[in-house]
Every structure is written in structure tokens, then in C-alpha cells.
Amino acid sequence: MDLTRRQLFVAGGALGATALLAACGSGGDAQSTEGAGGASEKPRKGGTLRVGALGRASAITRDPHGTQSNESDYLIISLVYDTLTVPGGRPNTMPRLAAGWKASDDLRAWRFTIAKGATFHDGSPVTAADVVFSLKRLRATPSGASRLPGIQARNITAEGDDTVVLVSDYANAELPLLTRLTTFVVPEGTADEDIAKAPGTGPFKLDWFRGGNARLVRTPNWYGGDVHLDAIEVKIFESPQAMANALLAGQIDLASNAGAVAARSAKTRGDIQTVRRPNDMAVPIVMRTADGPFADPKVREALRLAVDRKAMVEQVLSGYGTVANDILGTGDPAYAKSVPQRTRDLSKARQLLKEAGFDTSETYEILTTEDISGLAESATLFATQVREAGVKVKVVKQESAVFWDRTWLKGDLYTTYWGTNDSVVFFASKTMVSDSGQNEAGWQDTAFDTAYQKAIGTADATRRTQLLQEMQQIEYDSSGYLLWGMADGVDLAVAKVRGLPTLPGYGRVQLEKTWLAS
């Protein structure tokens, strides 16, 4: 597993981590800005934006279909290569390289029409054959099946020069959502050894790349509309603090995903903007349901009731976040706000543990990493809080590589994080249906699986929303997730930067509408 997939997801972006043609820099309802304004100003063309992004030199990749462990790599790739669709506000899937799409009556076959005027950076037109080649190449990667669930390579075909047909193994009303984030398109026939040099279709093209740092220049006459900046220079940083220090020293203009600690440090600086993106990152604790000490649903409910969520948000996230309710996908328009908010109840927690026959004499481990700021701290505070319910927990920090190899998908109790948080269907398909490839808790629930299949196979939006809310109620009642809070995405920028992305997760890497005031 890789950092960018967690934060952007991908970004799968996380990515979060996880801003678009229509929504980027528009203000919307997903952004809070402290500091310099400029929302009503007319965009100015020109200038170079210097961006800091997190990454490690040992994990650099240039392959748009490979594992992007660095946010810096994902930022560069997402500006050079376009995906078929991108995240939006409402609706949460918007056109990009695909100008439109239409489903068959049975919701299995989807036809995507390529945007008019779309060309590669070498001037050649983008064809359906290029898209088919790229999707099949993506599908052949180790994580390709989870990125395009239900789509077999043989069922990705071209229809003429401008239409791509995807045929799913089952009815899927949400298939366009699955073509966001990583469906980057390269020319047909690009050899693996030439992939780093393959021309893209994005708003910027690569000028140079050195040791994880890069310079991108504006694509002339980009099919997606006006691009304001002349260039973007990306600089890689191994820690949020180092990146924030570089911003304060005037070495960069934008610190992408700098985090709450850096935001606190910059708060007194009137020349620094703080951009907060609510619902940017889910930071749940995973309790294994398949076997082990937390397999009993009463035990999992007890732990959920033992947590003081408000204190977690205030202490772990420094207030840069919101209380969550054990349901992933809080940014989805179909999010079930009617489900009662869990609050701390130590008396009931102790009662449930007693009924379950839980051994309170044992000490249990919660495994965590320091991949992102606050993750290990959340484990420590969790351990302190559940002790008041009689559960003894020891925090064990692991190196990132060890954690993702040995603990993720296997551990009894561990922390995790996801950055694309605008879709209930996304999380269901990736982590919760019984046969999902990334079932973090080993959870299997027939009622949930049935509701999921009905939801994605239902064309009527109102009925689909009802089914999605049924899924969320089941998740709330019995899944292996303890989602105590949602972390805000926090970007820091100097005063002259305008039009920054406002959507969470992947939205933060869409910088084509950003510009610099004089």
C-alpha cells in the first residue's frame, strides 16, 4: 500500500485526497480561507507558482499507472495527464477527458465520449484507441482490479475514434465515479521503458524532472479552458514542517497539505493564507471483525462508545477537523445525516464488554505509523480513553513499509487513513463488500452486500440514495470501523496566490485555475 493512495485515493485523494473545470477556485461550500482574499479579482495570466509537496526520494515514480507513493509525484502526474472524469462538488463526478457518458438500459455498458479538441502535448489528437490502451494498461497493474472493479480488460473497447465502451460484470449506476483519479491517458502503444517521456493531455506539460523536483509549463490551447500560470515548479519535501518552513522563508508559494501543526505556526502571519478543505481525510481505527479479540460486535460497539470524539478532534487535529460518526464517505451528497451521532458512554461500554465476556486483564496492541501528522497521536489518545472503560491498549509504532506489508488488512487493531471521502460507493467497493480487495477489517455482511448491489444497480437517484443510506446504517451498526473524526485538508500559501482548489482529497492537485496577483 502507498501513501498517495491512502491520502488521495487514488487517489486515491486521498488522496483526498481526495477542484475541477467547473468548481476549481470557485469558492463553493467546501473551503474556508483565512488570510489574503481576492475572490472577486479578475485572473491575471502569467507567472510561476512554486509548490511544495510531500514525498521521499527513495519512492519516486514517473509511471502514471504505477504506485505513486509520493504526493509530489501524484501532483506532477495529475497536471501532465488527464483522467476521464474528476471529483466535483454537486454532482461529485464531473467531465474531464470524457466530455460525457451514457449508460445502457441495464446499467452495464457505458459509453464515454472524448472531449472535442483533446490533444496530446505533441499535438496528436486523443483517440478512443489511446484511452482503451491506457485503461487496459492500468487494469494490468497490481491494483488495477480495485481501481476499475467489475471491468475486465476484454470489456474495454473502442467504438469509432471518439467513444470508449466499458462493460461491467454487473449493473453499476456509479461507474463514471470509478473513472476518476487514476485513469490517466497516454498514447496507444507507449512502451513501459518510454512511459516517463509519454506526452500527456493535461493543462501543463513537463519541462524538466530532477530528483523528485520538476518544472511544468502551460499547455497552449488546452482543451479544458484557460490556464492562467506560465509554469508550476514542484519541490519535494520529506516533512510538513520542512515544507512550512520553506514557505515562511519565501522559498515556495504554496505548501500543499501542510497540516494543522503548520497552520497553527502560520496563523499569526498576516501574509500567509490558510485554506481549509473540510472532509479531506478520514482517519479511522480498524477493528478486525473476521476473528480475534474484536470479532464480537458488542466489543466493537463498546470501543466506539468509549471514545471522546470531540477531544480527539481538538487534541489530535488541533481543531482542524470535525467529529465523525463511524461512516465513511462523509462528503457524499447521500451521506446519512439522519443516523444518530454516537457520543461517549463509558457505563454502556463497560456493560457491553461484560456481556461479551471480553478479557480486560489482557493488554492489546494498536499498531500505527507516522506516515501522516497526528496518526500515531490518535492511537495514543485512543488508548488513554478506552482505559477508562477497562480496556488496556499499548501503542506500537511501525515503520511505514513494515506496517503496510504486515499489518494493513491483517491486524486486529490499527490506524488507517483515506483521502477521497466524497463517495459512500467508493468505500463500499474498496473496503467493505465481502469480496473487496482492500477489506481492511475482514468484514463480511450479507445485508450490506445486498444493499450495495441494489444501490449500484438502481438508476433512480432517489431510490439509490435510500439504498445508500441503508448501507450506511448497517456500516454504523456493525462494521469494523471506528471513525472518530474527519481531518481538514490544510494548504498554506503566500498572499499573492489566487484561485486555489477548494475541494477535498484529489481536488487539491488541480491547479489549472490558480493564478498569481501582481
C-alpha positions in Angstrom: 0.0 0.0 0.0 1.3 3.5 -0.7 0.9 6.9 0.9 -0.7 8.7 -2.0 -3.3 6.0 -2.4 -4.2 6.5 1.2 -4.3 10.3 1.2 -5.8 11.0 -2.2 -7.5 7.9 -3.3 -6.4 7.4 -5.7 -6.2 8.8 -5.1 -6.8 7.8 -4.5 -7.1 11.8 -2.7 -6.5 10.6 -0.8 -5.7 11.3 -2.0 -8.0 13.1 -0.9 -7.0 13.4 -1.1 -9.2 13.4 -2.1 -11.4 21.3 -7.7 -12.4 20.8 -11.3 -13.1 22.6 -14.6 -16.3 23.9 -13.1 -15.5 24.0 -9.4 -11.8 24.8 -9.1 -11.2 28.0 -7.3 -14.9 28.9 -7.3 -15.3 29.2 -3.5 -18.1 26.7 -3.2 -19.2 25.2 0.1 -16.0 23.1 0.7 -13.5 25.7 1.5 -12.6 28.1 4.3 -9.9 30.7 3.7 -8.1 32.7 6.3 -5.7 35.5 5.2 -5.5 37.1 1.8 -8.6 37.5 -0.3 -9.0 38.2 -4.0 -12.1 36.1 -4.8 -13.7 38.9 -6.9 -10.5 39.8 -8.8 -10.1 39.1 -12.5 -7.5 36.3 -13.0 -4.1 37.5 -14.2 -2.2 35.5 -16.7 1.5 34.7 -16.2 4.0 33.8 -13.5 5.4 30.7 -12.0 3.8 29.1 -8.9 6.3 27.3 -6.7 4.7 24.4 -4.9 5.9 22.3 -2.1 4.6 18.7 -1.9 5.4 15.7 0.4 7.5 12.8 -0.8 10.6 10.6 -0.3 13.4 10.4 -2.8 13.5 6.6 -2.4 9.9 6.3 -3.6 9.9 8.5 -6.7 7.9 7.2 -9.7 7.2 8.5 -13.2 4.6 5.9 -14.2 1.0 7.4 -14.3 -0.4 3.9 -13.9 2.1 2.8 -11.2 2.1 3.1 -7.5 2.6 6.7 -6.6 3.9 6.7 -3.0 4.7 10.5 -3.1 2.2 13.3 -3.2 4.8 15.2 -5.2 4.7 12.5 -7.9 1.0 12.4 -8.0 0.7 16.2 -8.2 3.1 16.2 -11.2 1.4 13.3 -12.9 -2.1 14.7 -12.4 -1.1 18.1 -14.0 0.5 16.4 -17.0 -2.1 13.6 -17.6 -5.8 13.9 -17.6 -8.3 11.3 -16.2 -11.7 10.6 -17.9 -13.7 12.2 -15.1 -12.8 14.1 -11.9 -14.3 14.7 -8.5 -16.8 17.5 -8.2 -19.0 19.2 -5.6 -22.6 18.5 -6.6 -22.6 16.2 -8.5 -19.4 14.6 -7.2 -18.3 13.4 -10.7 -17.6 15.8 -13.4 -16.3 15.6 -17.0 -12.6 15.9 -17.9 -11.1 14.0 -20.9 -14.5 12.4 -21.3 -17.0 15.2 -22.2 -20.0 13.0 -21.4 -21.2 9.4 -20.8 -24.3 7.4 -21.2 -25.4 4.0 -19.8 -27.3 1.2 -21.4 -30.7 0.4 -20.0 -29.3 -2.4 -17.9 -26.6 -0.1 -16.5 -23.8 -2.5 -17.5 -22.5 -0.8 -20.7 -21.2 2.8 -20.5 -20.2 4.9 -23.5 -17.7 7.7 -22.8 -17.2 10.4 -25.4 -13.8 12.1 -25.7 -13.8 15.8 -25.3 -13.6 17.7 -28.6 -10.2 19.2 -29.3 -8.4 17.0 -26.8 -4.8 16.5 -27.9 -1.6 15.2 -26.5 1.2 17.6 -25.8 2.9 16.6 -29.1 -0.2 17.9 -31.0 -1.6 14.5 -31.9 -5.4 14.0 -31.2 -6.6 11.8 -28.4 -8.5 8.8 -29.8 -10.6 6.1 -28.3 -7.7 3.7 -29.0 -5.4 5.7 -26.8 -8.0 5.5 -23.9 -8.5 1.8 -24.4 -4.8 1.2 -24.3 -4.4 3.3 -21.2 -7.2 1.7 -19.3 -6.0 -1.8 -20.2 -2.5 -0.9 -19.0 -4.0 0.4 -15.8 -6.1 -2.7 -15.4 -3.0 -4.9 -15.7 -1.3 -3.3 -12.7 -1.3 -5.0 -9.3 -4.0 -2.6 -8.0 -5.8 -2.3 -11.4 -8.7 -4.5 -10.4 -9.6 -2.4 -7.4 -9.3 0.8 -9.5 -11.7 -0.5 -12.1 -13.8 -3.0 -10.2 -16.1 -5.2 -12.3 -14.4 -4.1 -15.5 -12.4 -6.8 -17.3 -9.7 -5.8 -19.8 -11.5 -7.6 -22.6 -14.6 -5.5 -21.9 -12.8 -2.2 -22.6 -13.3 -1.4 -26.3 -13.3 1.5 -28.8 -16.3 2.5 -30.8 -15.1 4.7 -33.6 -12.4 7.3 -32.9 -14.1 9.2 -30.1 -16.1 6.7 -28.0 -14.9 4.2 -25.4 -17.2 1.5 -24.2 -16.8 -0.1 -20.7 -18.9 -3.1 -20.0 -19.2 -4.1 -16.3 -19.7 -7.6 -15.0 -22.8 -6.3 -13.2 -25.2 -3.3 -13.3 -23.4 -0.2 -12.0 -25.1 3.2 -11.9 -21.9 4.7 -10.3 -19.4 3.5 -12.9 -18.4 7.1 -14.0 -17.3 7.7 -10.5 -14.8 4.9 -10.8 -13.1 6.5 -13.7 -11.9 9.4 -11.6 -8.4 9.7 -10.1 -6.1 7.3 -11.9 -7.4 6.8 -15.4 -4.5 8.8 -16.9 -4.3 8.5 -20.7 -1.1 8.1 -22.7 -0.7 7.4 -26.4 -1.5 3.9 -27.7 1.5 1.6 -27.8 3.7 3.5 -25.4 6.3 1.1 -24.2 7.0 0.7 -20.5 10.5 1.9 -20.9 9.2 5.1 -22.5 6.4 5.8 -20.1 8.2 8.7 -18.3 8.5 10.5 -21.6 5.0 9.9 -22.9 3.1 13.1 -23.7 0.1 13.8 -21.7 -3.1 15.7 -22.3 -3.2 17.9 -19.1 -3.1 21.6 -18.5 0.7 21.5 -18.1 3.5 19.7 -19.8 6.8 18.5 -18.3 9.8 20.8 -18.9 12.2 19.0 -16.7 12.4 16.5 -13.8 15.3 16.1 -11.4 15.3 14.1 -8.2 11.6 14.4 -7.5 11.6 18.1 -8.3 10.0 19.3 -11.6 9.1 22.3 -13.7 5.8 22.2 -15.7 4.9 24.7 -18.4 1.4 25.7 -19.5 -0.1 23.7 -22.3 -1.0 26.1 -25.2 -4.7 26.0 -26.2 -5.6 23.3 -23.6 -9.0 21.7 -24.5 -10.2 22.2 -20.9 -10.1 26.0 -21.0 -7.8 28.8 -19.9 -4.8 28.1 -17.9 -3.5 31.2 -16.1 0.0 30.3 -14.9 3.0 30.2 -17.2 4.6 27.4 -15.1 4.5 25.4 -11.9 7.6 24.3 -10.1 7.2 21.4 -7.8 9.7 20.9 -4.9 9.7 17.7 -2.9 9.8 17.8 1.0 10.1 14.9 3.3 8.1 16.5 6.2 5.3 19.0 6.5 7.4 21.1 8.9 10.3 21.5 6.5 7.8 22.4 3.8 6.1 25.0 6.0 9.5 26.5 6.9 10.3 26.9 3.3 7.0 28.8 2.8 7.7 31.1 5.7 11.2 31.7 4.3 9.9 32.7 0.9 11.3 29.7 -0.9 7.9 28.4 -2.1 4.5 30.0 -2.7 2.2 27.1 -1.8 2.7 24.3 0.8 0.3 21.6 -0.3 -1.4 19.6 2.5 0.8 21.2 5.2 -1.4 20.1 8.1 -2.7 21.5 11.3 0.6 22.0 13.1 2.0 24.1 10.3 -1.3 26.0 10.1 -1.0 26.9 13.8 2.5 28.2 13.3 1.5 30.4 10.4 -1.7 31.7 11.9 -0.2 34.9 13.2 1.4 35.7 9.9 -0.9 38.1 8.0 0.9 37.5 4.8 0.0 33.8 4.8 -3.3 32.3 3.6 -4.7 29.2 5.3 -7.0 27.2 3.1 -9.1 24.6 4.9 -10.8 21.8 3.0 -13.4 20.1 5.2 -14.0 16.3 4.9 -10.5 16.0 3.4 -9.2 12.9 5.2 -10.8 10.0 7.1 -8.7 8.7 9.9 -10.4 5.7 11.3 -9.3 3.0 13.7 -9.8 -0.5 12.2 -11.1 -3.4 14.4 -10.8 -6.8 12.8 -14.2 -8.5 12.6 -13.3 -11.8 11.0 -11.5 -13.2 14.1 -9.5 -12.1 17.1 -10.4 -10.2 20.2 -12.6 -7.6 18.4 -14.7 -10.0 16.4 -17.7 -9.7 18.7 -19.9 -6.7 17.6 -20.5 -5.9 21.2 -16.8 -5.3 21.8 -16.6 -3.1 18.8 -19.6 -1.1 19.9 -18.0 -0.7 23.4 -14.8 0.7 21.9 -16.8 3.2 19.8 -18.7 4.3 22.9 -15.5 4.6 25.0 -14.1 7.3 22.7 -14.4 11.0 23.3 -14.6 12.2 19.7 -14.6 15.9 20.4 -11.5 15.6 22.5 -9.9 13.5 19.7 -10.6 16.3 17.2 -9.4 19.0 19.5 -6.2 17.3 20.6 -5.2 15.2 17.6 -6.3 17.6 14.8 -5.8 20.8 16.8 -9.4 21.6 16.0 -8.8 21.4 12.2 -11.5 18.8 11.7 -14.9 17.6 12.6 -16.4 14.9 14.7 -17.4 11.8 12.7 -19.9 9.0 13.2 -18.2 5.7 12.1 -19.5 6.1 8.5 -17.0 6.6 5.7 -17.9 8.9 2.8 -18.9 12.0 4.8 -18.7 14.3 1.8 -21.2 12.2 -0.3 -24.4 14.0 -1.1 -26.1 10.8 0.0 -24.4 10.8 3.4 -26.9 9.6 6.1 -27.0 12.6 8.4 -30.1 11.2 10.0 -28.1 8.4 11.7 -27.8 9.4 15.4 -24.4 10.8 16.4 -22.5 8.4 18.7 -21.4 10.0 21.9 -19.2 8.8 24.8 -21.0 6.4 27.2 -18.5 4.6 29.5 -21.2 2.9 31.5 -22.7 1.2 28.5 -19.2 0.4 27.1 -18.3 -1.5 30.3 -21.7 -3.3 30.2 -21.2 -4.4 26.6 -17.7 -5.6 27.4 -19.0 -7.7 30.3 -21.8 -9.2 28.2 -19.3 -10.1 25.5 -17.0 -11.8 28.1 -14.1 -9.6 26.9 -10.9 -10.2 28.8 -10.0 -6.9 30.4 -6.9 -8.4 32.1 -5.1 -8.6 28.8 -3.2 -5.8 27.1 -4.0 -5.3 23.5 -1.8 -3.6 20.8 -2.9 -0.9 18.5 -0.5 -0.7 15.5 0.2 2.7 13.9 2.6 4.6 11.7 3.8 8.2 11.5 3.0 8.4 7.8 0.9 11.5 8.4 0.8 14.0 11.1 -1.5 13.0 14.0 -1.9 9.4 13.2 0.3 8.0 16.0 -1.1 10.6 18.3 -4.7 9.4 17.6 -3.6 5.9 18.7 -2.1 7.2 21.9 -5.2 9.2 22.8 -7.5 6.3 21.9 -5.5 4.1 24.3 -5.9 6.6 27.1 -9.6 7.0 26.6 -10.6 3.3 26.3 -8.6 2.6 29.5 -11.4 4.4 31.3 -13.7 1.7 30.1 -11.4 -1.0 31.4 -9.6 -1.8 28.1 -5.8 -1.8 28.3 -4.1 -0.9 25.0 -0.4 -0.5 24.1 0.6 1.7 21.2 3.1 0.1 18.8 4.6 2.3 16.1 5.8 0.6 13.0 7.9 1.8 10.1 5.8 2.6 7.1 7.0 -0.3 4.9 6.5 -2.8 7.7 3.0 -1.5 8.6 1.6 -1.7 5.0 3.2 -5.1 4.4 2.5 -6.9 7.7 -0.4 -5.0 9.5 -2.7 -3.4 6.9 -5.6 -5.8 6.0 -4.3 -8.3 8.7 -4.0 -6.6 12.1 -6.6 -6.9 14.9 -6.5 -3.2 15.8 -4.7 -0.5 13.8 -5.0 3.1 12.4 -5.5 3.9 8.8 -6.4 6.9 6.6 -8.2 7.7 3.4 -8.3 10.9 1.5 -11.1 10.6 -1.1 -14.1 10.9 1.1 -16.9 12.1 -1.1 -18.4 8.7 -2.0 -20.1 6.0 0.0 -19.9 3.7 -3.0 -16.2 4.2 -3.3 -15.6 3.0 0.3 -18.1 0.2 0.0 -16.5 -1.2 -3.2 -12.9 -0.8 -1.9 -13.1 -1.8 1.7 -16.4 -3.2 2.9 -18.2 -5.5 0.5 -17.2 -9.1 1.4 -15.0 -9.7 -1.7 -13.4 -6.3 -1.8 -9.7 -6.4 -2.4 -8.9 -4.0 0.4 -11.3 -5.2 3.1 -9.4 -3.6 6.0 -11.5 -5.2 8.8 -12.2 -8.6 7.2 -15.9 -7.6 7.4 -18.5 -9.7 5.7 -22.2 -8.8 6.0 -24.7 -10.3 3.6 -27.2 -7.5 4.2 -24.6 -4.9 3.4 -23.5 -6.7 0.2 -27.1 -7.0 -1.0 -27.9 -3.3 -0.3 -24.7 -2.4 -2.2 -25.6 -4.4 -5.3 -29.1 -3.0 -5.3 -27.8 0.6 -4.9 -25.3 0.5 -7.8 -27.8 -1.3 -9.9 -30.5 1.3 -9.4 -30.9 4.1 -12.0 -33.4 6.1 -10.0 -31.4 8.6 -7.9 -33.9 8.9 -5.1 -34.2 5.1 -4.6 -30.4 4.8 -4.9 -30.0 7.3 -2.1 -32.3 5.3 0.1 -30.3 2.2 -0.5 -27.0 4.0 0.1 -28.4 5.2 3.5 -29.4 1.6 4.3 -25.8 0.6 3.7 -24.6 3.4 6.0 -26.9 2.3 8.8 -25.5 -1.3 8.5 -22.0 0.1 8.5 -22.7 2.2 11.5 -24.2 -0.8 13.4 -21.6 -3.5 12.8 -18.6 -2.7 10.6 -15.0 -2.8 11.8 -14.5 1.0 11.6 -14.3 3.4 14.4 -14.2 6.7 12.5 -13.9 9.3 15.3 -13.1 12.4 13.1 -12.6 13.9 9.8 -9.4 15.9 9.3 -9.5 19.2 7.3 -7.1 19.5 4.4 -4.8 22.5 5.1 -2.9 24.3 2.5 -0.7 27.3 3.2 0.0 30.0 0.6 1.6 33.4 0.3 -0.8 36.3 -0.2 -0.4 36.7 -4.0 -1.8 33.2 -4.7 -5.3 33.2 -6.0 -7.9 30.6 -7.2 -6.6 27.7 -5.1 -8.6 24.5 -5.3 -11.4 24.2 -2.7 -12.5 20.6 -2.9 -11.0 17.9 -0.6 -8.8 15.0 -1.4 -7.8 14.7 -5.0 -9.2 18.2 -5.6 -6.1 19.9 -4.1 -3.9 18.8 -7.0 -6.0 20.5 -9.7 -4.2 23.8 -10.1 -5.1 24.8 -13.6 -7.3 27.7 -12.4 -4.8 29.0 -9.9 -3.1 32.4 -10.6 -0.8 35.0 -9.1 -1.7 38.5 -8.3 0.8 41.2 -9.2 
